[in-house]
């Protein structure tokens, strides 16, 4: 995954995810950290998309927080070094594929969240419950050019 293919908002979310991992004393950066960063990002597009679908973002965030709390904490020498998990790399690769499928040049938050819903991570399976439907999400802002940021590198 080429990080220069992330929109600015996606890059900001990735940086925020690293900060969340550091605050939680996690050495491994996971899809849950990135999902939390996206859900908490001011002016993000995922929360409004979830709301339009009738999904309560706070419930999604609660699932994400539960996943984050289950990650072991580290302490001692080297504890401040954070690395991306294999699942995170897989998620970013799937996000790029989602963007390509939709004809977008850049990977937006919508693409990341859609890839998370499509993935087979434990968090993904929780989020795919009856109310968190990937098909519904894929019909959201990513398919409406006025709301999508996937083709622009500025958001």
Secondary structure, DSSP 8 states (H G I E B T S, - for coil): --GGGB-HHHHHHHHHHHHHHHHTT-SEE-HHHHHHHHHH-TT-SHHHHHHHTT--HHHHHHHHHHHHHTS----STTTT--EE-HHHHHHHHHHHHHHHHTT-SSB-HHHHHHHHHHS-SHHHHHHTSTTS-HHHHHTSGGG-TTT--TT-S--
